Amino acid sequence: MEKLETGISGLDTVFGGGIPRGSLMLVTGPPGSGKTILSTQLAFRLARDNRKTLMLTALSEANSKLIAYLDGLEYFDPSVIGSGIEILNIQRLLTDEGLAATLAEIRASVVEQKIELLIVDSLRSLYLLTGDEAGVQNFLFGLGSALFMVGCTVLLIEDGHAMIGAGTPAEAISDTVLRLDVVRVGRAALRQLEVIKMRGANPIGGKHAFEITSRGLEIYPRIEALPYPNATGPGRGRLSWGVRGLDELTGGGVPQGSVTLLVGTPGVGKTTTAIQFVAEGLAHGERCLYVAIHETADELITRAAMRGIHLRESIESGALTIMYVPPSDGYVDRTLSHIMDTVRSAPVDRLVFDVIDAFELDAAQEGRAVQIVTSLTYFLRAHGVTTLLARELPQLFGPMLELSSSDDTAWTVVDNVILMRLVEMDGSVTRTLNVLKMRNSTHAVAFHSVELTERGLHIGETLEGLQGLLTGIPSRIGGS
């Protein structure tokens, strides 16, 4: 079927291209979930293309209230009201003439004015005004049948907290059912939507996060539900780390297009390594994306400058994008969506995610850590992005070495793993580095000391004659 594109960020992706034209679509959800925002955002989008919408309301003073509430939204354009968008209060028509006469009047208006979208806000008001539940169902059925013939899409708004599976008569009649909701994740309130059914289309199933911003609804389809790109393995080329001595330990540099997990204890130099990794790419004319969890762009610029690395010019030229994500933000899918949009908009050669712990924790709370890491890895490989994921090592010292606080199997998909750890040696703390894994590549296996200087981090000597370095408390081989 021909699709009516909504133009709402992410929604057409979830719908599989848009709403089937001429269909009857029910938007349901509790009060405040964003139903009216969605419907009016679609109406104003059509008005910009000189396509007409008729909004039917059945509440007194609805017109003035609606306009007042929409005034602060970017898509609101009062000049199209009365021309591209007509708001009609049918309260008097319903009470004086009844449902049959109202249906005939609506049908005539749609045909005469060449209306492409009809919005009914809301079904509850129809029930309250008529007191005739069976009559309202017949009214809706007749509305959908009559307007399908003229290619007019009908959007019905219904307030409700109905559970999935407890279908209402309106859901049975509708061709498409879209449910909006507000859910609790910890103490955060997150918005989600789900396509319950959709005739004549192949939507992306499951729940998808969305937000209400000044631009209206912004939907973030779940990354694991999107079609997997044709991911290939790392390329044969090598890129320099920008860290003196690390290229030699990794067989000539990081494989181009690979994903590396850099795990280490606090203060060992992970962020410094990440900054040098990006700076090396910028020096060779590459485009870089730095996703920061604990530091803003200004804080990263200041930290880099302390090591003699100046990032501001690269930011101003567009070669470097710094994306700040507050810790425990809650909207995992928003961060992923912004990363993917940045990569799609222009080629990204290097990406740093520093640090991924809070992001991983949010994903684990939803039971999606493995799926998200896997899907993100496939996406970045498919786009040829050489990626560095930095995360904290949960343990400072001790015999156990856990690479993740949520689900270790989430990290089996990465290509390379580098461990940076603080160890106690001769009464003082030493920074160390070990290449634990490099897929399809030779690499050094010994531990090396790491020096953190004013010019950044570089690899020191091999730590020989020691055992137990993985515990952080080594001992001399054959001695104490």
C-alpha positions as CSV (number, residue, x, y, z in Angstrom):
1,M,0.0,0.0,0.0
2,E,1.1,3.6,-0.6
3,K,2.6,5.1,2.6
4,L,1.9,8.4,4.3
5,E,5.3,9.5,5.6
6,T,5.0,11.1,9.1
7,G,8.2,13.0,8.9
8,I,8.6,12.3,12.7
9,S,12.1,11.4,13.6
10,G,12.4,7.6,13.9
11,L,8.7,6.9,13.5
12,D,8.7,6.1,9.8
13,T,11.5,3.6,10.5
14,V,9.4,1.9,13.1
15,F,6.4,1.9,10.8
16,G,8.4,0.4,7.9
17,G,8.1,3.5,5.8
18,G,5.0,5.3,7.1
19,I,1.3,4.9,7.7
20,P,-0.6,2.9,5.0
21,R,-2.6,5.7,3.2
22,G,-6.3,5.6,3.8
23,S,-6.0,3.3,6.9
24,L,-7.6,3.8,10.3
25,M,-4.9,4.3,13.0
26,L,-5.6,4.2,16.7
27,V,-3.1,6.0,19.0
28,T,-3.7,5.0,22.6
29,G,-2.0,5.6,25.9
30,P,-2.3,7.2,29.3
31,P,-2.8,11.0,29.7
32,G,0.5,12.9,29.1
33,S,2.1,10.1,27.0
34,G,2.3,12.4,23.9
35,K,-0.7,11.4,21.8
36,T,-1.8,14.9,20.9
37,I,1.7,16.0,20.2
38,L,2.1,13.1,17.8
39,S,-1.1,13.9,15.9
40,T,-0.6,17.6,15.6
41,Q,3.1,17.1,14.6
42,L,1.9,15.0,11.7
43,A,-0.8,17.6,10.8
44,F,1.6,20.5,10.7
45,R,4.1,18.4,8.7
46,L,1.4,17.8,6.1
47,A,0.4,21.5,6.1
48,R,4.0,22.5,5.2
49,D,3.5,20.4,2.0
50,N,0.1,22.1,1.3
51,R,-1.8,19.0,2.3
52,K,-4.9,19.4,4.4
53,T,-5.9,18.0,7.8
54,L,-9.2,18.1,9.6
55,M,-9.1,17.9,13.4
56,L,-12.3,16.9,15.1
57,T,-12.7,17.8,18.8
58,A,-15.7,17.2,21.0
59,L,-14.8,19.3,24.1
60,S,-15.7,22.9,24.8
61,E,-12.9,25.5,24.5
62,A,-10.7,22.8,22.9
63,N,-9.5,25.0,20.0
64,S,-8.1,27.8,22.1
65,K,-6.5,25.4,24.6
66,L,-4.9,23.3,21.8
67,I,-3.4,26.4,20.2
68,A,-2.1,27.7,23.5
69,Y,-0.4,24.3,24.4
70,L,1.2,24.0,20.9
71,D,2.6,27.6,20.8
72,G,6.0,26.6,22.4
73,L,6.7,23.8,19.9
74,E,9.0,24.4,16.9
75,Y,6.6,22.8,14.4
76,F,3.7,25.0,15.4
77,D,2.7,27.5,12.7
78,P,-0.4,29.5,13.4
79,S,-0.6,30.7,9.8
80,V,-1.8,27.3,8.6
81,I,-4.7,27.0,11.0
82,G,-7.9,27.6,9.1
83,S,-6.2,26.7,5.7
84,G,-3.9,23.7,5.9
85,I,-5.4,22.6,9.3
86,E,-9.0,23.1,10.2
87,I,-10.2,22.5,13.7
88,L,-13.9,21.6,14.0
89,N,-15.7,21.1,17.3
90,I,-18.5,18.6,16.7
91,Q,-20.0,18.7,20.1
92,R,-23.2,20.5,19.1
93,L,-23.5,18.4,15.9
94,L,-23.3,15.2,17.9
95,T,-25.8,16.2,20.6
96,D,-28.3,17.8,18.2
97,E,-28.1,15.6,15.1
98,G,-26.5,12.3,16.3
99,L,-23.8,10.0,15.0
100,A,-25.2,9.2,11.6
101,A,-25.6,12.9,10.6
102,T,-22.2,13.7,12.0
103,L,-20.6,10.9,9.9
104,A,-22.3,12.2,6.8
105,E,-21.1,15.8,7.5
106,I,-17.6,14.6,8.0
107,R,-17.5,12.5,4.9
108,A,-18.8,15.5,2.8
109,S,-16.2,17.8,4.3
110,V,-13.4,15.4,3.5
111,V,-14.4,15.0,-0.1
112,E,-15.2,18.7,-0.7
113,Q,-12.0,20.0,0.9
114,K,-9.7,17.1,-0.3
115,I,-8.7,16.3,3.3
116,E,-5.7,13.8,3.5
117,L,-5.7,13.3,7.3
118,L,-8.6,13.3,9.7
119,I,-7.8,13.4,13.4
120,V,-10.5,12.5,16.0
121,D,-9.5,13.7,19.5
122,S,-10.7,11.9,21.4
123,L,-12.8,8.7,21.4
124,R,-13.6,9.0,25.1
125,S,-15.4,12.3,24.4
126,L,-17.5,10.6,21.8
127,Y,-18.6,8.0,24.3
128,L,-19.3,10.6,27.0
129,L,-21.3,12.8,24.7
130,T,-23.5,10.1,23.0
131,G,-23.6,7.4,25.7
132,D,-23.9,4.9,22.9
133,E,-20.9,2.6,22.8
134,A,-22.3,0.4,20.0
135,G,-23.2,3.5,18.0
136,V,-19.7,4.9,18.4
137,Q,-18.2,1.6,17.1
138,N,-20.5,1.7,14.1
139,F,-19.6,5.3,13.6
140,L,-15.9,4.4,13.6
141,F,-16.3,1.5,11.2
142,G,-18.3,3.7,8.8
143,L,-15.7,6.4,9.1
144,G,-12.8,4.1,8.2
145,S,-14.7,2.5,5.3
146,A,-15.9,5.7,3.8
147,L,-12.6,7.6,4.0
148,F,-10.5,4.7,2.8
149,M,-12.3,5.0,-0.6
150,V,-11.1,8.6,-0.9
151,G,-7.6,8.0,0.4
152,C,-8.0,9.9,3.6
153,T,-6.0,8.5,6.6
154,V,-7.9,8.6,9.9
155,L,-6.1,9.0,13.2
156,L,-8.1,8.2,16.4
157,I,-6.9,9.2,19.8
158,E,-7.9,7.2,22.9
159,D,-6.9,7.7,26.5
160,G,-6.4,4.4,28.3
161,H,-4.1,2.1,30.3
162,A,-5.2,-1.1,28.6
163,M,-2.8,-4.0,28.8
164,I,-1.6,-5.7,25.7
165,G,-4.0,-8.6,24.8
166,A,-7.0,-6.9,26.4
167,G,-8.1,-5.5,23.1
168,T,-10.8,-2.9,22.9
169,P,-13.5,-2.7,20.2
170,A,-11.6,0.3,18.7
171,E,-8.4,-1.7,18.5
172,A,-10.3,-4.5,16.6
173,I,-11.7,-2.0,14.1
174,S,-8.4,-0.1,13.5
175,D,-5.9,-1.1,10.9
176,T,-3.0,0.2,12.9
177,V,-2.7,0.4,16.7
178,L,0.1,2.5,18.2
179,R,0.4,2.4,22.0
180,L,2.4,5.2,23.9
181,D,3.4,4.7,27.5
182,V,5.5,6.1,30.3
183,V,7.5,3.5,32.3
184,R,9.7,3.5,35.3
185,V,13.3,2.3,35.1
186,G,14.7,2.8,38.6
187,R,13.7,6.3,39.5
188,A,13.6,7.5,36.0
189,A,10.5,7.9,33.9
190,L,11.0,6.8,30.3
191,R,8.7,7.0,27.4
192,Q,8.1,4.1,25.1
193,L,5.9,3.3,22.1
194,E,4.9,0.0,20.4
195,V,3.1,-0.9,17.3
196,I,0.5,-3.5,18.4
197,K,-0.7,-4.2,14.9
198,M,-0.4,-2.8,11.4
199,R,-2.2,-4.1,8.4
200,G,-0.6,-3.7,5.0
201,A,2.9,-3.0,6.5
202,N,5.8,-4.6,8.2
203,P,6.7,-2.5,11.3
204,I,9.6,-3.1,13.7
205,G,8.2,-4.9,16.7
206,G,8.8,-4.4,20.3
207,K,9.1,-1.3,22.4
208,H,11.0,1.8,21.3
209,A,12.1,4.7,23.4
210,F,11.0,8.2,22.6
211,E,11.1,11.7,24.0
212,I,9.0,14.9,23.8
213,T,11.3,17.8,22.9
214,S,10.7,21.3,21.6
215,R,10.7,19.7,18.1
216,G,7.9,17.3,19.1
217,L,8.3,13.5,19.4
218,E,11.7,12.0,18.7
219,I,11.6,8.2,18.4
220,Y,14.7,6.0,18.8
221,P,14.2,2.5,17.3
222,R,15.9,-0.3,19.2
223,I,19.3,-1.0,17.5
224,E,18.9,-4.7,17.9
225,A,15.6,-4.7,16.1
226,L,17.0,-2.8,13.0
227,P,18.2,-4.8,10.0
228,Y,21.8,-6.0,10.5
229,P,24.1,-4.3,8.0
230,N,26.5,-6.4,6.0
231,A,29.3,-6.3,8.5
232,T,32.8,-7.4,7.5
233,G,35.8,-8.2,9.6
234,P,38.5,-5.7,10.3
235,G,40.5,-4.5,7.3
236,R,44.0,-5.4,6.5
237,G,45.3,-1.9,7.0
238,R,46.7,-0.7,10.4
239,L,46.2,2.6,12.1
240,S,48.6,4.1,14.7
241,W,47.4,4.3,18.2
242,G,49.2,7.6,18.8
243,V,50.7,6.0,21.9
244,R,54.5,5.5,21.7
245,G,55.3,1.8,21.8
246,L,51.7,0.5,21.5
247,D,51.9,-0.1,17.8
248,E,54.8,-2.5,18.3
249,L,52.8,-4.5,20.9
250,T,49.8,-4.8,18.7
251,G,51.5,-6.1,15.6
252,G,51.8,-2.8,13.8
253,G,48.9,-0.8,15.1
254,V,45.1,-1.3,15.5
255,P,43.5,-3.1,12.6
256,Q,41.4,-0.7,10.6
257,G,37.7,-1.1,11.2
258,S,38.1,-3.2,14.4
259,V,36.5,-2.7,17.8
260,T,38.8,-2.6,20.8
261,L,37.8,-2.8,24.5
262,L,40.2,-0.9,26.7
263,V,39.6,-1.9,30.3
264,G,41.5,-0.5,33.2
265,T,41.4,0.7,36.8
266,P,40.7,4.3,37.7
267,G,43.6,6.7,37.1
268,V,45.6,4.3,34.9
269,G,45.4,6.5,31.8
270,K,42.4,5.3,29.8
271,T,41.1,8.7,28.9
272,T,44.7,9.9,28.0
273,T,45.0,6.9,25.7
274,A,41.7,7.7,24.1
275,I,42.6,11.3,23.5
276,Q,45.9,10.3,21.9
277,F,44.1,7.8,19.8
278,V,41.8,10.5,18.5
279,A,44.6,13.1,18.1
280,E,46.5,10.6,15.9
281,G,43.6,10.3,13.6
282,L,43.0,14.0,13.4
283,A,46.7,14.5,12.5
284,H,46.2,12.2,9.5
285,G,43.1,14.0,8.3
286,E,40.6,11.5,9.7
287,R,37.1,12.4,11.1
288,C,36.6,11.4,14.7
289,L,33.7,11.0,17.1
290,Y,34.3,11.1,20.9
291,V,31.4,10.0,23.1
292,A,32.1,11.1,26.6
293,I,30.2,10.0,29.7
294,H,32.0,11.7,32.6
295,E,33.5,14.8,31.0
296,T,32.0,17.6,28.9
297,A,33.6,18.9,25.7
298,D,35.2,21.8,27.5
299,E,36.7,19.4,30.2
300,L,38.1,17.1,27.5
301,I,39.6,20.1,25.6
302,T,41.3,21.3,28.8
303,R,42.6,17.8,29.7
304,A,44.0,17.3,26.2
305,A,45.7,20.7,26.3
306,M,47.5,19.6,29.5
307,R,49.2,16.9,27.4
308,G,50.0,19.3,24.5
309,I,47.0,18.2,22.4
310,H,44.8,21.0,21.1
311,L,41.3,19.9,20.0
312,R,39.3,23.1,19.6
313,E,40.4,23.8,16.1
314,S,39.4,20.3,15.0
315,I,36.0,20.7,16.6
316,E,35.5,24.0,14.8
317,S,36.4,22.5,11.5
318,G,34.1,19.6,11.9
319,A,36.9,17.0,12.0
320,L,36.1,16.1,15.6
321,T,32.6,15.8,17.2
322,I,32.4,15.4,21.0
323,M,29.1,14.0,22.2
324,Y,28.5,14.4,25.9
325,V,26.2,11.9,27.5
326,P,25.4,12.4,31.2
327,P,26.0,9.3,33.3
328,S,22.8,7.2,34.0
329,D,21.0,9.2,31.4
330,G,18.6,6.4,31.0
331,Y,17.9,6.8,27.3
332,V,20.3,4.2,25.9
333,D,18.5,4.2,22.6
334,R,18.9,8.0,22.2
335,T,22.6,7.8,22.6
336,L,22.8,4.9,20.1
337,S,20.6,6.8,17.6
338,H,22.8,9.9,17.8
339,I,25.9,7.8,17.3
340,M,24.4,6.0,14.3
341,D,23.1,9.3,12.8
342,T,26.5,10.9,13.1
343,V,28.2,7.9,11.4
344,R,25.6,7.8,8.6
345,S,25.7,11.6,8.0
346,A,29.5,11.6,7.1
347,P,32.2,9.0,7.2
348,V,33.7,8.5,10.7
349,D,37.1,7.0,10.8
350,R,37.6,6.7,14.5
351,L,35.2,6.5,17.4
352,V,35.9,6.6,21.2
353,F,33.3,5.7,23.8
354,D,34.8,6.9,27.2
355,V,33.7,5.3,29.5
356,I,30.9,2.9,28.6
357,D,30.2,1.7,32.2
358,A,27.1,3.8,32.9
359,F,25.7,3.1,29.4
360,E,26.3,-0.6,29.9
361,L,24.5,-0.5,33.3
362,D,21.5,1.2,31.8
363,A,21.4,-1.5,29.1
364,A,21.8,-4.3,31.6
365,Q,18.8,-3.0,33.6
366,E,16.7,-3.5,30.5
367,G,18.2,-6.9,29.9
368,R,19.7,-5.8,26.6
369,A,23.5,-5.4,27.3
370,V,24.5,-8.3,25.1
371,Q,22.2,-7.4,22.2
372,I,23.2,-3.7,22.3
373,V,27.0,-4.3,22.3
374,T,26.6,-6.9,19.5
375,S,24.4,-4.7,17.4
376,L,26.6,-1.6,17.9
377,T,29.8,-3.6,17.0
378,Y,28.2,-4.9,13.8
379,F,27.0,-1.4,12.8
380,L,30.5,0.2,13.4
381,R,32.3,-2.6,11.6
382,A,29.9,-2.3,8.6
383,H,30.7,1.4,8.3
384,G,34.5,0.9,8.6
385,V,34.8,2.7,11.9
386,T,37.9,1.9,14.0
387,T,36.5,2.0,17.6
388,L,37.9,2.2,21.1
389,L,35.5,1.4,24.0
390,A,36.9,2.3,27.3
391,R,35.5,0.9,30.5
392,E,36.4,0.8,34.2
393,L,37.8,-2.4,35.7
394,P,35.5,-3.0,38.7
395,Q,38.3,-4.3,41.0
396,L,41.4,-2.4,42.0
397,F,43.2,-5.4,43.4
398,G,42.4,-9.0,44.0
399,P,42.7,-12.5,42.4
400,M,39.5,-12.1,40.4
401,L,39.5,-10.3,37.0
402,E,36.0,-9.5,35.8
403,L,35.8,-7.5,32.6
404,S,32.1,-6.5,33.2
405,S,29.8,-5.9,36.1
406,S,26.7,-7.0,34.2
407,D,27.3,-9.8,31.6
408,D,30.8,-10.8,30.5
409,T,29.5,-12.4,27.3
410,A,28.6,-8.9,26.1
411,W,32.3,-8.4,25.3
412,T,33.1,-11.6,23.5
413,V,32.0,-9.8,20.2
414,V,34.8,-7.2,20.3
415,D,37.9,-7.8,18.2
416,N,40.6,-6.7,20.6
417,V,41.0,-6.4,24.4
418,I,43.7,-4.3,26.2
419,L,44.1,-4.4,29.9
420,M,45.6,-1.4,31.8
421,R,46.1,-2.0,35.5
422,L,47.7,-0.5,38.6
423,V,50.0,-3.0,40.4
424,E,52.0,-2.7,43.6
425,M,55.7,-3.2,43.0
426,D,58.5,-2.6,45.6
427,G,56.2,-0.5,47.8
428,S,54.8,1.8,45.0
429,V,52.1,1.7,42.4
430,T,53.0,1.1,38.8
431,R,50.8,1.5,35.7
432,T,50.9,-1.6,33.5
433,L,49.4,-2.7,30.1
434,N,48.8,-6.1,28.5
435,V,47.3,-7.0,25.2
436,L,44.9,-9.8,26.2
437,K,43.3,-10.4,22.7
438,M,43.7,-9.4,19.1
439,R,41.5,-11.2,16.6
440,N,43.4,-12.7,13.6
441,S,46.5,-10.8,14.5
442,T,49.8,-11.4,16.3
443,H,50.5,-9.3,19.4
444,A,52.8,-9.2,22.4
445,V,51.8,-11.2,25.4
446,A,54.0,-9.8,28.1
447,F,53.1,-7.1,30.6
448,H,54.7,-3.7,30.1
449,S,55.0,-0.7,32.4
450,V,53.2,2.5,31.3
451,E,54.5,6.0,31.9
452,L,52.2,9.0,32.0
453,T,54.2,12.2,31.2
454,E,53.4,15.8,30.3
455,R,53.3,14.7,26.6
456,G,51.0,11.8,27.2
457,L,51.2,8.1,27.8
458,H,53.8,5.8,26.4
459,I,54.8,2.2,26.8
460,G,57.8,1.4,29.0
461,E,59.9,-1.7,29.7
462,T,58.7,-5.4,29.8
463,L,57.9,-6.5,33.3
464,E,60.0,-9.7,33.6
465,G,60.4,-12.1,36.5
466,L,57.0,-11.4,38.0
467,Q,53.9,-13.5,38.4
468,G,50.4,-12.5,39.6
469,L,50.3,-9.3,37.6
470,L,46.7,-9.9,36.8
471,T,45.8,-9.7,40.5
472,G,47.4,-6.3,40.9
473,I,49.7,-7.7,43.6
474,P,52.5,-9.5,41.8
475,S,55.4,-11.5,43.3
476,R,58.9,-12.4,42.1
477,I,59.2,-15.7,40.3
478,G,61.1,-18.0,42.6
479,G,61.2,-15.5,45.4
480,S,59.0,-13.4,47.7
